[in-house]
């Protein structure tokens, strides 16, 4: 084990885990707590801020999906190279979860990816109940800074991931989403208020494990943003990474709403 996130000297018997943040967030906001927790569970973890516009480094994920995807693929290659491991596992939330599906399919890194955990991806398009609102809520910097960047450069990813968006159409091109050699688990909440309807997250292909949080933790009221910070979700992620899908854990109260 290493002593810090993004520590390329970290040693583990498990694959390195690359975490991909959501719309409007950064590597240090959104999945950062999950990342640190996974490290306490014996995993070496890595993350980057992708899709940020020049001059606005504190708000990621706003560029078009097709522009962010090569950046993520390059980072996967970097993690493999620097850790000396053959493959990584991917964990993403929201837009980052969509990227865990998109990047292996289109960016030539299928062979470098083993397990994928997609938390609340807008897989089949969604009305999102307001994508700009989501970018604003997940934005790490001051709310004024997030507002400034959205007005200055817009949110191409918002267009990509909404109903009829280019990235959604490309991902759902009639060919399998899950690539050979990759295993996919999708985790969604029945109370997700931003990826709507919530079942749009699921991938209905052979071998895919689609999980409702509430099937394991019946009374967890977690919403979209809360899924990144919810200990029940973290344990479901750990089960996938540990390859112990039936492992039981004590459910906690969960994070209500957003």
N, C-alpha and C positions, 0 to 999 in steps of 0.2 A: 504493500500500500504506500501511496504518497501522502503528503501532508496538505495538499491543496488541490482545488479543482484545476483542470487543465495542466496537470503535472505529468509531463511526458516521461518522467522517471518512475511513475507509479507502476507497481507490479500487482497483478491479480491473476488467478487461474481462470477468470471469466473474460469474455470479450470486453474491450473498451466500449463504453457507452457514450454515444454522441447524442446530445439533447438539443432540440430545435424549438425555440421560443415561438410565441404567437404573434399575431398582427399588432404592430405598434410597440412591441416590447424589445428587450435586448437579452444578451446572454446572462446578465446579472439581475434581470427582472422577469418573472413569470415562472420559469422552471428552476430557478437558482436554489430554492429550498429543497426541492426534490433531488437536485443534483448533489447537494451536500449530504442529504440523507442517504442516498445510494452509496456514497463514499463510505459512510459509517457501516454500511452493510457489506463492504468488501469489494466494491466496484471502483474502477478507475473511470472517471467521468470527464467529458470534454464538451465544450460548447463554444459557439461564436455568435456574434450579432451579424445577421445577414440582411440584405435588402434595405440597407440604410442609404439615404441620399447624401452626397457630399455636402458638408456644412451642417448636417443634422444627425450627428452620430448617436444621439440619445433616443432615437425613434427608429427601430428596425422593422423589417418586414413589409415596407410600403412599396417597394419596387415591383414591377411585373414578376410573376412567378417564373417566367422563362429567363429572367435576368438573375434572380436569386438562386435558381436551381444549380447553375454551374458553379457558383460560389460555394454552395453547400457540398457539391460533389468534390470540389478541390479540397475542401476541409476534410472530408472523409478520407481522401487519399493521403493527406498530410498526417492524420492520426494513425493510419495504418503504417505509413512509412516510419514515423517517429517512435511508435510503440513496438514495432517489429512484429505485430500480430497480423494474421491473415485476414481477419474480418472484424467489423464492428457491429454492435447492436444499435438500433436507432429508436429514440423515444421523442415524440413530438406532441405539442399541444396546439389545437386550433389550426392556424395556418401552418405551423411547424409540423403538425400531424399530417396535413395535406402533403407537405413536402416529403415526409417519410414514404409516401406512396408514389409521388411524382418523380423524385430524383432517381430511385433505382430503375424506374421504367424507362426514363428518357436520357439519363446522363452517363450511361456506361459504367456504373459502379455496382451493378447487380451482384457481381462475384465478390465484392468487398463487404456485402451486407448479409448478416445472418438473421437475427430476430428483429422484428419491427413492432413497436407498440405505438399506436396512433390514438391519442386522447382527444376526442371530440373533433375529428376532421370534418370539414364540409365536403365530403367525398363526391356527392351527387348534386351539388349546388344547393343553395339555401337562400332564403330571403334575409337571413342574418339579423332580422329585427333591427337593422341599422349598423352597417359595417363601420361607418365612421365613428359611431358611438363605441364600437368595440376597440378600435384603434386608440381612441381617447382614453378608455378605461384601462387598457393594458399599458399605455405609454408610461415609461419610467420617469422621464423628466417632469418638470413642472407642467401643469395642465396648459399653461400659456404657451410653452414650447411645443407641445403636441399640436395645439391649435395652429400655431404659426407654420409648422411644417406641412400640415394638411392643407392649409390655404396656399402655401407657396408652391408645393410640388404635387399636391393631390395624393391619391392612394390608388395606384394602378392595381395593386393586389386586391383591393376591394372590388373593382370591376371584374377581375379574373375569377374571383371565388363566388360571386353572386350568381343568381339564376341566369343561365345562358352565357356565363363568363368563358373566356377563351381557354383558360387553364382547366376548368371543369370539363369543357367539351373535349379537350385533348386527352385528359386522363380517362374519360369514359368514351373512348373511340371504338368500342366494340371488341377490343382485344383485352386479354386479362390484365387486371391492375397488378396483381401479385405476380412477381417474376420467379422463374425457376430457381430453387435454392433459398428463397426468402420465405420466412414464416411470419404471418401477420396476425396480431391481436388488436382489435378495435375496442376501445373503452368509451362508453357514452353514458350520460345521465338522462333519465327521463324528465328531469327538471331543467335541462339546458334551455335557457331563454334567448340565446343568441344564435346558435346553430339550430335552426328550426325548419321543419320538424326534426327532433333529435335523431330519429332513425335514419335520416339522410346520411349519417356518418358511416353506417355499416356497409361492408363489402360482402356481397353475396356470391362468393366463389368457393370452390372446394378447398377445404382445409383451413379456411379463415375462422378464427375464434372471435365472434362478436359478443361483447359483454355489456350488459347494463350494470352500472354500479349497484343499483337497487336489487338486483338478483342475488347479490352477496350481502349487501348491507341495506336491508329493506327500508330503514327509516332515515337514510342519508338524504338530506334535501339539497345536496350540492348542485350549484348552477355552473355555468360555463367557465367563468374565470376561476371560481373556487376549485374546479377540478385540478388545477395546477398545484393547489396548496392542500389538498384533502388527503389525510393519512390513509383513508380507505383506498383511494385511487393509488397512492404510493405502494401500498401492499399488493394491489392487483398487478402493478407494474413489476414489482419484485418477483411475484410468482412467475411471471412470464420469463424474466431474465434468469431466474433460478431453474427454469424448466420444471416447476412444481405447481401446475395449474390448480391442483386440488388442495394446496396447503391452506389450512384454516387459520384465521387470525381474528382477533377481537375487534369488532367494528366500534368506531367512535362516533360521536354525535354528528360529525361532518360540518361542512361549511355552507350555511344556508344561502340560497340565492346566488348572487354574483360574488 
